[in-house]
Amino acid sequence: MAILHVFDSPPPGANADWTMDQNWDDFTQAEHDIWDELVSRKAKMIASYASEAFVAGLGILELSKPGIPDFRELNPKLRAATGWEVVAVPGFIPNDAFFKHLSEKRFPVANFLRGADSLDYSEEPDMFHDLFGHLPMLTNPALADFLVNYGNAGLRAEAMGTTDFLARLYLYTVEFGLVIEHGRLRGYGAGLLSSLSETEHALTSPEVRRIYVDVPRVMRTQYHFDRFQEVYFAIDSFDELLRLTEETDFASVYARLEGLPPLEPGADCPQDIRCEAAC
Ligand SMILES: [Fe+2]
């Protein structure tokens, strides 16, 4: 699938804030069938590698039941869990709109589904990635609060021109993050759990560097767009992730990092604390 869902301004059917009606009744049976196939392909991996919090969220939201989730049914469950809701958007949306939605507890979900020819990999994040990948963690109160803080930090970063630093924090946590639960390493990132092979790589490969989250280190580290990451960042708990971001003055981190070259994706830093937990 090519990148098709990028727009300069809200397309017809979308509002000024980029939201649109989900138009759930317009989804075809073929699309519901693709959703069901995608869910069934993930089941074994989720059971083996996903964080308990992720699995709990899947249950709370009933995301594994047949058919594309209808936001009219989904939102009451999500609101009851953490006060968040999902909103449909046409695809990629600008940073300022994305950050504003997060800061106000709305998670934007691309309102299109990959085709039957892209079941294992979608070049652009679609509703399966956004709903099945991200939403379970939004039932976790600490991660949900982290994302509100992230949205507010994003609005400030936009004004300061420092969104590249902040984007790396999102990528290495919300997309590719690892968490230690009961002494075992598990995945909670949506991008990670989208791919069985990357999840196994991240959790089990001896060539991967797994280190504890350090906010300045994360913000300084570039990442790969087109292949598996070489470093993954682990947390002891979602409360710890929330606390780290609450206690860190991002503006002073940006100021410090602006005077330093970025770190390559595979960089090894002497101050890194290796995570020894096994999967
Ligand atoms: Fe994502």
py3Dmol code that shows the C-alpha trace and the ligand (Angstrom):
import py3Dmol

protein = """\
ATOM      1  CA  MET A   1       0.000   0.000   0.000  1.00  0.00           C
ATOM      2  CA  ALA A   2       1.382   3.390  -0.930  1.00  0.00           C
ATOM      3  CA  ILE A   3       1.165   6.429   1.328  1.00  0.00           C
ATOM      4  CA  LEU A   4      -2.206   7.796   0.270  1.00  0.00           C
ATOM      5  CA  HIS A   5      -3.676   9.401   3.338  1.00  0.00           C
ATOM      6  CA  VAL A   6      -1.656  12.590   3.716  1.00  0.00           C
ATOM      7  CA  PHE A   7      -3.383  15.913   3.179  1.00  0.00           C
ATOM      8  CA  ASP A   8      -2.380  19.580   3.265  1.00  0.00           C
ATOM      9  CA  SER A   9      -5.708  20.570   4.780  1.00  0.00           C
ATOM     10  CA  PRO A  10      -8.759  18.669   6.037  1.00  0.00           C
ATOM     11  CA  PRO A  11     -10.291  16.867   3.017  1.00  0.00           C
ATOM     12  CA  PRO A  12     -14.047  16.893   2.264  1.00  0.00           C
ATOM     13  CA  GLY A  13     -15.914  15.208   5.095  1.00  0.00           C
ATOM     14  CA  ALA A  14     -13.373  16.260   7.739  1.00  0.00           C
ATOM     15  CA  ASN A  15     -13.842  19.125  10.177  1.00  0.00           C
ATOM     16  CA  ALA A  16     -11.392  21.962  10.813  1.00  0.00           C
ATOM     17  CA  ASP A  17      -9.866  19.939  13.695  1.00  0.00           C
ATOM     18  CA  TRP A  18      -9.434  16.986  11.276  1.00  0.00           C
ATOM     19  CA  THR A  19     -12.081  14.836  12.955  1.00  0.00           C
ATOM     20  CA  MET A  20     -14.754  13.153  10.862  1.00  0.00           C
ATOM     21  CA  ASP A  21     -17.639  10.790  11.308  1.00  0.00           C
ATOM     22  CA  GLN A  22     -16.500   7.172  11.521  1.00  0.00           C
ATOM     23  CA  ASN A  23     -19.352   6.230   9.154  1.00  0.00           C
ATOM     24  CA  TRP A  24     -19.266   2.743  10.633  1.00  0.00           C
ATOM     25  CA  ASP A  25     -22.354   1.679   8.698  1.00  0.00           C
ATOM     26  CA  ASP A  26     -20.447   2.231   5.432  1.00  0.00           C
ATOM     27  CA  PHE A  27     -17.795  -0.421   6.144  1.00  0.00           C
ATOM     28  CA  THR A  28     -18.225  -3.432   3.882  1.00  0.00           C
ATOM     29  CA  GLN A  29     -18.332  -7.072   4.943  1.00  0.00           C
ATOM     30  CA  ALA A  30     -14.981  -7.498   3.157  1.00  0.00           C
ATOM     31  CA  GLU A  31     -13.477  -4.827   5.439  1.00  0.00           C
ATOM     32  CA  HIS A  32     -14.936  -6.459   8.556  1.00  0.00           C
ATOM     33  CA  ASP A  33     -13.462  -9.767   7.362  1.00  0.00           C
ATOM     34  CA  ILE A  34     -10.018  -8.163   6.934  1.00  0.00           C
ATOM     35  CA  TRP A  35     -10.265  -6.802  10.488  1.00  0.00           C
ATOM     36  CA  ASP A  36     -11.144 -10.267  11.822  1.00  0.00           C
ATOM     37  CA  GLU A  37      -8.233 -11.845   9.954  1.00  0.00           C
ATOM     38  CA  LEU A  38      -5.821  -9.223  11.312  1.00  0.00           C
ATOM     39  CA  VAL A  39      -7.033  -9.856  14.868  1.00  0.00           C
ATOM     40  CA  SER A  40      -6.713 -13.624  14.525  1.00  0.00           C
ATOM     41  CA  ARG A  41      -3.149 -13.293  13.181  1.00  0.00           C
ATOM     42  CA  LYS A  42      -2.110 -11.329  16.263  1.00  0.00           C
ATOM     43  CA  ALA A  43      -3.676 -13.526  18.920  1.00  0.00           C
ATOM     44  CA  LYS A  44      -0.775 -15.915  19.529  1.00  0.00           C
ATOM     45  CA  MET A  45       1.843 -13.170  19.545  1.00  0.00           C
ATOM     46  CA  ILE A  46      -0.167 -11.040  21.958  1.00  0.00           C
ATOM     47  CA  ALA A  47      -0.508 -14.003  24.313  1.00  0.00           C
ATOM     48  CA  SER A  48       3.245 -14.696  24.202  1.00  0.00           C
ATOM     49  CA  TYR A  49       4.806 -11.238  24.140  1.00  0.00           C
ATOM     50  CA  ALA A  50       2.397  -8.430  25.027  1.00  0.00           C
ATOM     51  CA  SER A  51       2.298  -6.610  28.325  1.00  0.00           C
ATOM     52  CA  GLU A  52      -0.391  -7.632  30.799  1.00  0.00           C
ATOM     53  CA  ALA A  53      -1.694  -4.075  30.645  1.00  0.00           C
ATOM     54  CA  PHE A  54      -2.130  -4.400  26.893  1.00  0.00           C
ATOM     55  CA  VAL A  55      -3.948  -7.720  27.230  1.00  0.00           C
ATOM     56  CA  ALA A  56      -6.182  -6.272  29.943  1.00  0.00           C
ATOM     57  CA  GLY A  57      -7.020  -3.323  27.674  1.00  0.00           C
ATOM     58  CA  LEU A  58      -7.972  -5.640  24.829  1.00  0.00           C
ATOM     59  CA  GLY A  59     -10.435  -7.294  27.171  1.00  0.00           C
ATOM     60  CA  ILE A  60     -11.869  -4.049  28.560  1.00  0.00           C
ATOM     61  CA  LEU A  61     -12.491  -2.703  25.068  1.00  0.00           C
ATOM     62  CA  GLU A  62     -13.509  -6.085  23.573  1.00  0.00           C
ATOM     63  CA  LEU A  63     -11.315  -5.344  20.572  1.00  0.00           C
ATOM     64  CA  SER A  64     -11.101  -8.991  19.603  1.00  0.00           C
ATOM     65  CA  LYS A  65     -14.799  -9.438  19.003  1.00  0.00           C
ATOM     66  CA  PRO A  66     -15.812  -9.814  15.339  1.00  0.00           C
ATOM     67  CA  GLY A  67     -15.951  -6.804  13.056  1.00  0.00           C
ATOM     68  CA  ILE A  68     -14.448  -3.307  12.958  1.00  0.00           C
ATOM     69  CA  PRO A  69     -15.176  -1.639  16.304  1.00  0.00           C
ATOM     70  CA  ASP A  70     -18.015   0.866  16.246  1.00  0.00           C
ATOM     71  CA  PHE A  71     -16.951   4.039  18.075  1.00  0.00           C
ATOM     72  CA  ARG A  72     -20.500   4.384  19.429  1.00  0.00           C
ATOM     73  CA  GLU A  73     -19.861   1.184  21.427  1.00  0.00           C
ATOM     74  CA  LEU A  74     -16.160   1.637  21.991  1.00  0.00           C
ATOM     75  CA  ASN A  75     -16.100   5.146  23.411  1.00  0.00           C
ATOM     76  CA  PRO A  76     -18.291   4.493  26.467  1.00  0.00           C
ATOM     77  CA  LYS A  77     -15.903   1.689  27.509  1.00  0.00           C
ATOM     78  CA  LEU A  78     -12.822   3.833  26.981  1.00  0.00           C
ATOM     79  CA  ARG A  79     -14.371   6.825  28.752  1.00  0.00           C
ATOM     80  CA  ALA A  80     -15.261   4.630  31.720  1.00  0.00           C
ATOM     81  CA  ALA A  81     -11.660   3.378  31.951  1.00  0.00           C
ATOM     82  CA  THR A  82      -9.653   6.608  31.685  1.00  0.00           C
ATOM     83  CA  GLY A  83     -11.858   9.419  30.333  1.00  0.00           C
ATOM     84  CA  TRP A  84     -10.378   9.125  26.832  1.00  0.00           C
ATOM     85  CA  GLU A  85     -12.246   8.755  23.567  1.00  0.00           C
ATOM     86  CA  VAL A  86     -11.321   7.945  19.995  1.00  0.00           C
ATOM     87  CA  VAL A  87     -12.033  10.240  17.060  1.00  0.00           C
ATOM     88  CA  ALA A  88     -11.865   9.314  13.387  1.00  0.00           C
ATOM     89  CA  VAL A  89      -9.471  11.302  11.180  1.00  0.00           C
ATOM     90  CA  PRO A  90      -8.705  10.883   7.462  1.00  0.00           C
ATOM     91  CA  GLY A  91      -5.082   9.743   7.902  1.00  0.00           C
ATOM     92  CA  PHE A  92      -1.899  11.532   8.931  1.00  0.00           C
ATOM     93  CA  ILE A  93      -2.757  14.813  10.616  1.00  0.00           C
ATOM     94  CA  PRO A  94      -0.458  17.765  11.395  1.00  0.00           C
ATOM     95  CA  ASN A  95       1.473  17.753  14.650  1.00  0.00           C
ATOM     96  CA  ASP A  96      -0.405  20.658  16.204  1.00  0.00           C
ATOM     97  CA  ALA A  97      -3.788  18.964  15.660  1.00  0.00           C
ATOM     98  CA  PHE A  98      -2.436  15.634  16.922  1.00  0.00           C
ATOM     99  CA  PHE A  99      -0.968  17.165  20.069  1.00  0.00           C
ATOM    100  CA  LYS A 100      -4.143  19.122  20.793  1.00  0.00           C
ATOM    101  CA  HIS A 101      -6.291  16.003  20.539  1.00  0.00           C
ATOM    102  CA  LEU A 102      -3.995  14.103  22.900  1.00  0.00           C
ATOM    103  CA  SER A 103      -3.929  16.966  25.390  1.00  0.00           C
ATOM    104  CA  GLU A 104      -7.738  16.816  25.484  1.00  0.00           C
ATOM    105  CA  LYS A 105      -7.905  13.000  25.772  1.00  0.00           C
ATOM    106  CA  ARG A 106      -8.927  12.278  22.205  1.00  0.00           C
ATOM    107  CA  PHE A 107      -6.979   9.648  20.309  1.00  0.00           C
ATOM    108  CA  PRO A 108      -7.068  10.172  16.514  1.00  0.00           C
ATOM    109  CA  VAL A 109      -7.733   6.994  14.531  1.00  0.00           C
ATOM    110  CA  ALA A 110      -7.164   6.794  10.767  1.00  0.00           C
ATOM    111  CA  ASN A 111     -10.522   6.015   9.192  1.00  0.00           C
ATOM    112  CA  PHE A 112      -9.294   3.540   6.590  1.00  0.00           C
ATOM    113  CA  LEU A 113      -8.233  -0.088   6.729  1.00  0.00           C
ATOM    114  CA  ARG A 114      -5.335  -1.723   4.880  1.00  0.00           C
ATOM    115  CA  GLY A 115      -6.243  -3.990   1.980  1.00  0.00           C
ATOM    116  CA  ALA A 116      -6.244  -7.780   1.909  1.00  0.00           C
ATOM    117  CA  ASP A 117      -2.863  -7.600   0.148  1.00  0.00           C
ATOM    118  CA  SER A 118      -1.218  -5.866   3.133  1.00  0.00           C
ATOM    119  CA  LEU A 119      -2.248  -8.081   6.034  1.00  0.00           C
ATOM    120  CA  ASP A 120       1.243  -8.465   7.465  1.00  0.00           C
ATOM    121  CA  TYR A 121       2.493  -4.950   6.905  1.00  0.00           C
ATOM    122  CA  SER A 122       0.894  -1.591   6.232  1.00  0.00           C
ATOM    123  CA  GLU A 123       3.157   1.203   5.061  1.00  0.00           C
ATOM    124  CA  GLU A 124       0.979   3.840   6.698  1.00  0.00           C
ATOM    125  CA  PRO A 125      -0.744   3.512  10.061  1.00  0.00           C
ATOM    126  CA  ASP A 126      -4.343   2.455   9.463  1.00  0.00           C
ATOM    127  CA  MET A 127      -7.266   1.896  11.798  1.00  0.00           C
ATOM    128  CA  PHE A 128      -5.977  -1.530  12.777  1.00  0.00           C
ATOM    129  CA  HIS A 129      -2.684  -0.058  13.950  1.00  0.00           C
ATOM    130  CA  ASP A 130      -4.407   2.835  15.704  1.00  0.00           C
ATOM    131  CA  LEU A 131      -7.197   0.860  17.341  1.00  0.00           C
ATOM    132  CA  PHE A 132      -5.761  -2.570  18.016  1.00  0.00           C
ATOM    133  CA  GLY A 133      -2.206  -1.311  18.545  1.00  0.00           C
ATOM    134  CA  HIS A 134      -2.732   1.817  20.611  1.00  0.00           C
ATOM    135  CA  LEU A 135      -6.091   1.659  22.297  1.00  0.00           C
ATOM    136  CA  PRO A 136      -5.503  -1.159  24.796  1.00  0.00           C
ATOM    137  CA  MET A 137      -2.809   0.909  26.528  1.00  0.00           C
ATOM    138  CA  LEU A 138      -5.176   3.876  26.744  1.00  0.00           C
ATOM    139  CA  THR A 139      -7.152   1.932  29.355  1.00  0.00           C
ATOM    140  CA  ASN A 140      -4.081   2.056  31.603  1.00  0.00           C
ATOM    141  CA  PRO A 141      -4.409   5.169  33.799  1.00  0.00           C
ATOM    142  CA  ALA A 142      -0.681   5.949  33.973  1.00  0.00           C
ATOM    143  CA  LEU A 143      -0.072   5.530  30.253  1.00  0.00           C
ATOM    144  CA  ALA A 144      -3.237   7.519  29.521  1.00  0.00           C
ATOM    145  CA  ASP A 145      -1.999  10.380  31.734  1.00  0.00           C
ATOM    146  CA  PHE A 146       1.431  10.146  30.112  1.00  0.00           C
ATOM    147  CA  LEU A 147      -0.204  10.742  26.731  1.00  0.00           C
ATOM    148  CA  VAL A 148      -2.073  13.806  27.997  1.00  0.00           C
ATOM    149  CA  ASN A 149       1.247  15.182  29.251  1.00  0.00           C
ATOM    150  CA  TYR A 150       2.802  14.258  25.929  1.00  0.00           C
ATOM    151  CA  GLY A 151       0.122  16.202  24.033  1.00  0.00           C
ATOM    152  CA  ASN A 152       0.692  19.279  26.193  1.00  0.00           C
ATOM    153  CA  ALA A 153       4.461  18.932  25.791  1.00  0.00           C
ATOM    154  CA  GLY A 154       3.892  18.649  22.043  1.00  0.00           C
ATOM    155  CA  LEU A 155       2.014  21.938  21.895  1.00  0.00           C
ATOM    156  CA  ARG A 156       4.885  23.618  23.731  1.00  0.00           C
ATOM    157  CA  ALA A 157       7.485  21.869  21.539  1.00  0.00           C
ATOM    158  CA  GLU A 158       5.720  23.087  18.402  1.00  0.00           C
ATOM    159  CA  ALA A 159       6.149  26.651  19.633  1.00  0.00           C
ATOM    160  CA  MET A 160       9.805  26.007  20.484  1.00  0.00           C
ATOM    161  CA  GLY A 161      10.666  24.087  17.299  1.00  0.00           C
ATOM    162  CA  THR A 162      11.750  21.014  19.287  1.00  0.00           C
ATOM    163  CA  THR A 163       9.254  18.404  18.120  1.00  0.00           C
ATOM    164  CA  ASP A 164      12.001  16.145  16.713  1.00  0.00           C
ATOM    165  CA  PHE A 165      13.272  15.523  20.242  1.00  0.00           C
ATOM    166  CA  LEU A 166       9.804  14.878  21.569  1.00  0.00           C
ATOM    167  CA  ALA A 167       8.864  12.613  18.647  1.00  0.00           C
ATOM    168  CA  ARG A 168      11.702  10.273  19.631  1.00  0.00           C
ATOM    169  CA  LEU A 169      10.176   9.899  23.091  1.00  0.00           C
ATOM    170  CA  TYR A 170       6.876   8.830  21.505  1.00  0.00           C
ATOM    171  CA  LEU A 171       8.578   6.435  19.136  1.00  0.00           C
ATOM    172  CA  TYR A 172      10.705   4.684  21.742  1.00  0.00           C
ATOM    173  CA  THR A 173       7.844   4.379  24.254  1.00  0.00           C
ATOM    174  CA  VAL A 174       4.341   4.457  22.774  1.00  0.00           C
ATOM    175  CA  GLU A 175       5.437   2.769  19.527  1.00  0.00           C
ATOM    176  CA  PHE A 176       8.352   0.510  20.490  1.00  0.00           C
ATOM    177  CA  GLY A 177       8.415   0.443  24.284  1.00  0.00           C
ATOM    178  CA  LEU A 178       9.215  -2.550  26.499  1.00  0.00           C
ATOM    179  CA  VAL A 179       8.091  -3.063  30.081  1.00  0.00           C
ATOM    180  CA  ILE A 180       9.227  -5.450  32.808  1.00  0.00           C
ATOM    181  CA  GLU A 181       6.344  -7.328  34.408  1.00  0.00           C
ATOM    182  CA  HIS A 182       6.926  -9.950  37.106  1.00  0.00           C
ATOM    183  CA  GLY A 183      10.595  -9.978  36.099  1.00  0.00           C
ATOM    184  CA  ARG A 184       9.818 -10.718  32.436  1.00  0.00           C
ATOM    185  CA  LEU A 185      10.253  -8.440  29.470  1.00  0.00           C
ATOM    186  CA  ARG A 186       7.100  -7.654  27.498  1.00  0.00           C
ATOM    187  CA  GLY A 187       6.129  -5.290  24.686  1.00  0.00           C
ATOM    188  CA  TYR A 188       3.585  -2.515  24.982  1.00  0.00           C
ATOM    189  CA  GLY A 189       4.384  -0.353  21.931  1.00  0.00           C
ATOM    190  CA  ALA A 190       1.860  -0.339  19.096  1.00  0.00           C
ATOM    191  CA  GLY A 191       4.482  -0.321  16.359  1.00  0.00           C
ATOM    192  CA  LEU A 192       6.300  -3.199  17.997  1.00  0.00           C
ATOM    193  CA  LEU A 193       3.231  -5.354  18.514  1.00  0.00           C
ATOM    194  CA  SER A 194       2.213  -4.770  14.897  1.00  0.00           C
ATOM    195  CA  SER A 195       4.988  -7.124  13.845  1.00  0.00           C
ATOM    196  CA  LEU A 196       5.675 -10.613  15.163  1.00  0.00           C
ATOM    197  CA  SER A 197       9.193 -10.603  13.730  1.00  0.00           C
ATOM    198  CA  GLU A 198      10.106  -7.235  15.240  1.00  0.00           C
ATOM    199  CA  THR A 199       8.586  -8.211  18.589  1.00  0.00           C
ATOM    200  CA  GLU A 200      10.712 -11.371  18.676  1.00  0.00           C
ATOM    201  CA  HIS A 201      13.743  -9.352  17.572  1.00  0.00           C
ATOM    202  CA  ALA A 202      13.191  -6.745  20.291  1.00  0.00           C
ATOM    203  CA  LEU A 203      12.558  -9.232  23.081  1.00  0.00           C
ATOM    204  CA  THR A 204      14.926 -12.075  22.247  1.00  0.00           C
ATOM    205  CA  SER A 205      17.694 -11.103  19.799  1.00  0.00           C
ATOM    206  CA  PRO A 206      21.190 -11.098  21.365  1.00  0.00           C
ATOM    207  CA  GLU A 207      22.152  -8.299  18.978  1.00  0.00           C
ATOM    208  CA  VAL A 208      19.590  -5.869  20.366  1.00  0.00           C
ATOM    209  CA  ARG A 209      20.496  -3.349  23.031  1.00  0.00           C
ATOM    210  CA  ARG A 210      17.774  -3.173  25.684  1.00  0.00           C
ATOM    211  CA  ILE A 211      18.289  -0.317  28.102  1.00  0.00           C
ATOM    212  CA  TYR A 212      16.320   1.516  30.756  1.00  0.00           C
ATOM    213  CA  VAL A 213      14.537   4.663  29.697  1.00  0.00           C
ATOM    214  CA  ASP A 214      16.448   7.867  30.292  1.00  0.00           C
ATOM    215  CA  VAL A 215      14.515  10.823  28.847  1.00  0.00           C
ATOM    216  CA  PRO A 216      17.475  12.869  27.500  1.00  0.00           C
ATOM    217  CA  ARG A 217      19.078   9.705  26.060  1.00  0.00           C
ATOM    218  CA  VAL A 218      15.822   8.764  24.319  1.00  0.00           C
ATOM    219  CA  MET A 219      15.284  12.254  22.935  1.00  0.00           C
ATOM    220  CA  ARG A 220      18.791  12.313  21.509  1.00  0.00           C
ATOM    221  CA  THR A 221      18.555   8.936  19.760  1.00  0.00           C
ATOM    222  CA  GLN A 222      17.624   8.743  16.089  1.00  0.00           C
ATOM    223  CA  TYR A 223      15.602   5.764  14.863  1.00  0.00           C
ATOM    224  CA  HIS A 224      15.188   3.639  11.790  1.00  0.00           C
ATOM    225  CA  PHE A 225      12.195   4.237   9.544  1.00  0.00           C
ATOM    226  CA  ASP A 226      12.668   1.216   7.340  1.00  0.00           C
ATOM    227  CA  ARG A 227      14.070  -1.579   9.452  1.00  0.00           C
ATOM    228  CA  PHE A 228      14.026  -2.966  12.959  1.00  0.00           C
ATOM    229  CA  GLN A 229      15.394  -0.777  15.724  1.00  0.00           C
ATOM    230  CA  GLU A 230      18.805  -1.548  17.228  1.00  0.00           C
ATOM    231  CA  VAL A 231      17.947  -0.226  20.657  1.00  0.00           C
ATOM    232  CA  TYR A 232      14.748  -0.561  22.684  1.00  0.00           C
ATOM    233  CA  PHE A 233      13.974   1.248  25.912  1.00  0.00           C
ATOM    234  CA  ALA A 234      12.450  -0.538  28.890  1.00  0.00           C
ATOM    235  CA  ILE A 235      10.502   0.722  31.890  1.00  0.00           C
ATOM    236  CA  ASP A 236       9.803  -0.929  35.234  1.00  0.00           C
ATOM    237  CA  SER A 237       6.201   0.274  35.238  1.00  0.00           C
ATOM    238  CA  PHE A 238       3.890   2.714  33.519  1.00  0.00           C
ATOM    239  CA  ASP A 239       3.820   4.750  36.719  1.00  0.00           C
ATOM    240  CA  GLU A 240       7.579   5.107  36.331  1.00  0.00           C
ATOM    241  CA  LEU A 241       7.174   6.374  32.758  1.00  0.00           C
ATOM    242  CA  LEU A 242       4.587   8.909  33.895  1.00  0.00           C
ATOM    243  CA  ARG A 243       6.753  10.024  36.805  1.00  0.00           C
ATOM    244  CA  LEU A 244       9.849  10.425  34.625  1.00  0.00           C
ATOM    245  CA  THR A 245       8.027  12.733  32.275  1.00  0.00           C
ATOM    246  CA  GLU A 246       6.373  14.671  35.099  1.00  0.00           C
ATOM    247  CA  GLU A 247       9.665  15.251  36.849  1.00  0.00           C
ATOM    248  CA  THR A 248      11.709  16.152  33.766  1.00  0.00           C
ATOM    249  CA  ASP A 249      11.900  19.747  32.594  1.00  0.00           C
ATOM    250  CA  PHE A 250      11.707  19.084  28.854  1.00  0.00           C
ATOM    251  CA  ALA A 251      12.684  22.668  27.944  1.00  0.00           C
ATOM    252  CA  SER A 252      16.033  22.332  29.716  1.00  0.00           C
ATOM    253  CA  VAL A 253      16.596  18.920  28.077  1.00  0.00           C
ATOM    254  CA  TYR A 254      15.937  20.427  24.629  1.00  0.00           C
ATOM    255  CA  ALA A 255      18.347  23.277  25.396  1.00  0.00           C
ATOM    256  CA  ARG A 256      21.047  20.789  26.356  1.00  0.00           C
ATOM    257  CA  LEU A 257      20.458  18.512  23.367  1.00  0.00           C
ATOM    258  CA  GLU A 258      20.509  21.353  20.876  1.00  0.00           C
ATOM    259  CA  GLY A 259      24.195  21.730  21.591  1.00  0.00           C
ATOM    260  CA  LEU A 260      24.937  18.039  20.950  1.00  0.00           C
ATOM    261  CA  PRO A 261      24.927  15.899  17.806  1.00  0.00           C
ATOM    262  CA  PRO A 262      22.128  13.307  17.690  1.00  0.00           C
ATOM    263  CA  LEU A 263      22.996   9.706  18.550  1.00  0.00           C
ATOM    264  CA  GLU A 264      22.931   7.107  15.792  1.00  0.00           C
ATOM    265  CA  PRO A 265      20.201   4.459  16.213  1.00  0.00           C
ATOM    266  CA  GLY A 266      22.801   1.874  17.231  1.00  0.00           C
ATOM    267  CA  ALA A 267      24.904   4.113  19.465  1.00  0.00           C
ATOM    268  CA  ASP A 268      26.332   2.591  22.631  1.00  0.00           C
ATOM    269  CA  CYS A 269      26.596   5.059  25.508  1.00  0.00           C
ATOM    270  CA  PRO A 270      28.704   4.401  28.590  1.00  0.00           C
ATOM    271  CA  GLN A 271      25.974   5.686  30.885  1.00  0.00           C
ATOM    272  CA  ASP A 272      23.338   3.288  29.511  1.00  0.00           C
ATOM    273  CA  ILE A 273      21.870   0.929  32.068  1.00  0.00           C
ATOM    274  CA  ARG A 274      21.276  -2.417  30.443  1.00  0.00           C
ATOM    275  CA  CYS A 275      18.020  -4.196  31.088  1.00  0.00           C
ATOM    276  CA  GLU A 276      18.860  -7.811  31.939  1.00  0.00           C
ATOM    277  CA  ALA A 277      15.275  -9.080  32.209  1.00  0.00           C
ATOM    278  CA  ALA A 278      14.487 -11.880  29.762  1.00  0.00           C
ATOM    279  CA  CYS A 279      11.337 -12.537  27.848  1.00  0.00           C
TER     280      CYS A 279
END
"""
ligand_1 = """\
1
LIG
Fe 1.235 4.448 16.087
"""
view = py3Dmol.view(width=600, height=400)
view.addModel(protein, "pdb")
view.setStyle({"model": 0}, {"cartoon": {"style": "trace"}})
view.addModel(ligand_1, "xyz")
view.setStyle({"model": 1}, {"stick": {}})
view.zoomTo()
view.show()
